[in-house]
Amino acid sequence: MVTLSNALTLLRLPAAFIFIVDSVPVRLFALALAIFSDVLDGYFARKNETVSQLGAALDPIMDKFFVFFSLGILVATDYMPIWAMACMLTRDICLICFGIYLTISGGWNELEFKSIIWGKATTVAQFIVLILVVLGVFLPWYVYALFIPLGVMTVIALYRNFKHSRKP
């Protein structure tokens, strides 16, 4: 479904490739483009009444692609240690575990794709950390460790929503 909101969502793909350039202004531009598209895609989907399951699934996929790609570049170029990246990806590791649970339980057909507050909070925190790292700000270990409870809270909220939706 070609809509303005889905086109904005897909802007995170070229933004990720722009992030490859090892330049603070260029990386900040890539981050701004990713953030801009993330904020506006949902707004236009609701405003234009083009909210769809495709868009609801595509948005977090593009967020994750941009963050994974950017973190990979930062680790590969020694701007960030791999343990920090692992902490920042705790939510996504938890989501993979939840996906395995859905596969085993046969629950994929019953799952409604929608955003939850913990997932949004994690994405915002990831973008803030990416900006700070690109700017060369030193972040203590506990900043990265805060992503662990965010990941756990995300999967708990998903599980509760899923269990609630399965009741007759």
Buried (B, 14 or more C-beta within 10 A) or exposed (E): EEBBBBEBBBBBBEBBEBBBEEEEEBBBBBBEBBBBBBEBBBEBBEEEEBBBEBBBEBBBEBBBBBBBBBBBBBBEEEBBEEEBBBBBBBBBEBBEEBBEBBEEEEBEEEBEEEEBEBBBBBBEBBBBBBBEBBEEEEEEEEBBEBBBEBBBBBBBBBBEBBEEEEEE
